[in-house]
Amino acid sequence: MLSHIRTDEIRSLIRRLARSDQRNDQTVEMKSLFFELVLNVMMRMIAGKRFYGESVEDVEETVKFQEMVTDTFRLGGTTNISDFIPVLGSVMSRGYEKSLIELKEKRDWFMQRFIEENRRIASSESTSTSLSKENYKNMIQVLLSLQRSDPDYYTDEIIRGMMLNTLNQKPIP
């Protein structure tokens, strides 16, 4: 159903590699390109937006999103000393906990913004347009349509949780 997103992103990656080859760059750092590819595919499937590479829509939003992703990986790889020595928790982990709280607030803000943008798009589309785009709905649009039919269950908080859960998935080896 969303295979067109993967196809578009792979084409974009190949174009970037071809341009890099034309400039006679000797080495291409593939790890970051694959990271960007995977994150763009995931975010386009979730929110309908890309945040890396060419043709990003909002540069300011893109920079903030990339900072949030960097913070997520930085804090996710940090060991909290108070997990091992609880006595030091009140002294040592305040900065770490503060950073985690700030990151959570950033993520919630971004996710709620994505929900609101998709809600505006859904309300502005006519019925005939939305029917023709049925196969191309992103995850948020699908969850918002479910929210209309069952608002008590599909709250914005549940939708944000599903988005976060999807982003936190690890590939099966």
N, C-alpha and C positions, 0 to 999 in steps of 0.2 A: 504494500500500500504506500509506503514512504520510500520506495527504492529510488525514486527520482532524486531525492535529497542526496543519497549516497553517490549516485551517478554524477550529479552536479558538482559535489565537493571533490570527487576524484578527478573530474575534468579540470577543475580549478587548480588542483595540486599539480597535475601534469603540465598545465600551461605555465605555472610558476617555475617548474623544473626546466621546461623548454626555454623560457626566457633566461633563466640562470645559465643554461648551457650556451646560449647565444652570446652572453656577456663574457664567456670564457672563464667563468669562475671555476677554480680548480676543485674545491670541495663544497659539498652541500650538506648542511647539518640536517640529516633526515629525522632524527629523534624529535626535534621541535616541530618539524613539518607534519609528522604523523600525529603528534599531540594536538596540533591545531586542527588537523583533519578530523580526528575523532571528536574533539570538543565542538567543532562547527556542526558535524552531523548530529550530535546529541542535542545541541541547542536549537538547531533548525527543527528537529523532530518535536522538541518540547515547546519552544516558544516562537518558532518561525523566523529566527534571527541568526545571523552569523556574526562572530566577534573576532575572527582572525583572518588574515590574508587580505585579498582584494574585495572591493565593493562592500565594505561595511557601511551600514546606514548612518549611524550617529557616532562620530569619532569620540566625543566626550564620554558617552555611555560605554563605548568599547574600551576606553582606557580604564574606566572605573571597574568594569567587569573583569578585565585582565588583572588588575590589582587584586580584586577579590579572589580570583583563582590562584594567584601567586600566594596570597595570604593563607588560603586554604591548604595548599601543599606545604607551606612553611610551618604552619601550626600543627598540621596533621603529622608531620615528621618529628615534632618536638616531644621530648620526654618531660613529663611533669614530675619533678623530684618528690613532690608531696604524695604521689601515688605509692612511692616506695618507702618514704620516711614521713609518715603523717605529722609528726611533731613539727617538721619544718614547713608544713603547709601554710600556716598563717603568715609566715615571713617570706618564703621563697616564691610562692606561686601566684601572688597578687597580679603581677604584670602579665603572666601567662593567662590567667583567668580573665583579666580585663580585655586582653587581645581576643580571646575566644568569644566573649560577649559582644565586642565590637564587630567581629566577623559574622556572628549570628544575625546581628541587626542589619548589616550590609546585605547578607543573603536574603533575609526576609524582605528588605526594601526592594531588591531587584526582583524577587519572585512576585511580590505583590504588584510591582510595576508591570511585569509581563502579563499578569492576570488582567489588570485594568486595561492595558493596551488591547489585548485580545477581546475583552468584553466590549470595548468601544468599536472594534472592527466588526464584531458579531452584530451589534445593534445597528450599525450603519449599513450593513449589507441587506439587500432585498432578499426575499425568499427564493426567487429564481436564481440569483447569483450563488447563494449558499448551497442550493441543491446541486448546481453544476460543479461546485468545488468540494463536494462531499468526500471524494477520495483523497483530497489534499489537506485535510484538517490536521493541525498540529495537536499535540497532546492537551495543551491548555484549552483549545477550542472544543475538543471532545469532552473534557471534564466540565467545561462551562455549559455545554448542552445537557450533560447529565445533571448539573446543578439546577437547571431550569425545571427538570422533571422531579428531582428529589433534593430540594434546597436544605433540608434538615441534615442530610448526610454529607452531601458534597459542598461543604463550606469552603471558604477561601483557605482556611487553615489546613483542611484535608488536602486540597489541591496543592498547596505549597509543600506539604509533607510528601506527596507523591512525586512532585518535581525533584525534591531533594533526594528522595530515595532512588530515583532514576539516575540522577547525576552521581550518586555514590556507588553505583554498581561496579563491581570488578569483573573483568572478563574471565570466563572459565578457561583454565589452562588446557 
